[in-house]
Amino acid sequence: MLFITPILFSGGSGHKATLTFQGGLINTHGADAFEQAPCILSIADYNLNKTVNIYPNPVQNNLTINTPTNFTKLELYTITGKKVLEQDFTTQLNTTNLSKEVYLLKLYTKNGRIAIKKIVKQ
């Protein structure tokens, strides 16, 4: 659980609020400090990331994803956040048509866990 206590100033008087983070949901405590809408976050699971091996990296044509985890979906993003690919999970990813740059590969399990790997396209 992550606790954040920001100090916000409004009209010359300070307001304190606490954010608590648990399981991808942010809860707010201090009604006048934040909007009360919850925010869902996408956070990679560190232990899940360790189960994923990708090669070759840098890649020219085909990327191999080796993992014992049952992923269901993959997404590929440019380093600036533009989604360039979304598909069902596969252990072979054709990168021939991608431009030469750095990408983030997001792998999803059916229960919402996420692994993220950096890929360099040559």
N, C-alpha and C positions, 0 to 999 in steps of 0.2 A: 504494500500500500504506500502511496506517495502522498505526502502532505505538503501543501504549498500555502503560505500565508502572505498574500500581497497586501500592501497598504494602498488604498485608493483615496484620492482627494476629490471632493465634490463641494463646491460652494464654500471653500475655505475650511471645511471641517473634514477630518480624516475618517474613513470607514474601513473597518477591517473585515475580511472575509477569509474563509478557509475552503480550499478545494481538496477533496479527497479523491484518489484514483484507485479503483479496484476493478480488475477484470474488464478493462476497456471502457468503463463508464466514469464520467466525472460528475461528482455530486457537489453542490455548493451549499455552504452554510454561511448565512449572512444575507438575508433576502434583498436588501437594498443595494448590494454590491455587484451582483451578477444577474443576468437573465436566468430564469429558472429552467431553461431547456437543457436537458442532458446532451452531452457531446460524445459520440462514439469515436474512439481512436483506433488506428491501425498500428499495432506494435508487433514487431517481429519477435518470435520466441527464440531466445538465445540458445537454449538446449536443442530446439528443433533445427536451428541453423547448422549446428554441429553435425547433424545426421546427413547433410546434403553435400555431395561432392560434385563439382562441375568441371569439365575439361573438354578440350583444351581451353585455357583462358590466359591470354587472349585467344579469341576464336576467329577463324576466317569463314568457314562454311557451315559446319555442323557442330553443335554443342551437345555433349552428353551429360545427362543429369542422372547421377547414381545416388540412390537413397533407399533405405528400407521402409521409409514412411509412405503411407498411402495418401498421396496428394490427389486432389480431384481437379484442380484448376491451376493454370499459370497465367500470369500477366507480365508484360515486359514494358518498362518505362524508360524514357530518356532520363538523363540526370536532371533535367529541368522539370520533370514530372509529366511529360506528355505520354499518354498510353499509346503504344504502337502495336501491341498484340494482346489478345485475350483468347484463350482456347482451353479445351480440356487438357489435363496433364498428359505429357508424353515424356519419355526418357531421351528422345532425340529431337533437338530443335534446330530447324534450318534457319541459318542467319545470313544466307547468301544475299538477300535483298535489303539487308539493313545497312545504313550508312556507318562509316567508321567513327565510332564515339563510345562513350561509356553508358551502360544501361544498368538498370536494376531489375532483377528477375524476382517476382513475388510468386511464391508457391503456397497454395491454400489447401488445408485439409477439410474434410466434410464438417468438422465441428468448429471451424473458424480459426484454427491456429494458422499462423503465417510464418514462413521462412523467407528471408530476403538475401539474395546473393548479388554481388557486383560482377558485371560482365564487361569485358573490353572487346570491342569488335575491331579487327584489323582490316 
